[in-house]
Amino acid sequence: MLKIIPATSAPFFQEYSFSTLDADTHAALVIERLLAYGNREEVRWLFDYYGKFRLLEWLLKDGRRLLPGRRYHLWCVLLGASPDNRAPTTSWKH
């Protein structure tokens, strides 16, 4: 059974068949697109579904390479990560 991604985010996945995307299977892609282009509701869903720690992990691993520069720096500030991608500046509890 597909884990549903908010329908309002479909325009962020134009090169994919949106109806076949799964929130678990395609997590890295979903995180990338919603952190880059998502509105408040879509980002809230992202945090509720994946949690702050998983988003921070993605940001540290792939964020600098995949997000637009301004969005990358915004998420570094909001998630407490160092923009030079070394380590988080705050500790997260699992």
Secondary structure, DSSP 8 states (H G I E B T S, - for coil): ------GGGGGGGTTS-GGG--TTTTHHHHHHHHHHH--HHHHHHHHHHH-HHHHHHHIIIIIHHHS-HHHHHHHHHHHTB-TTSS-BSS----
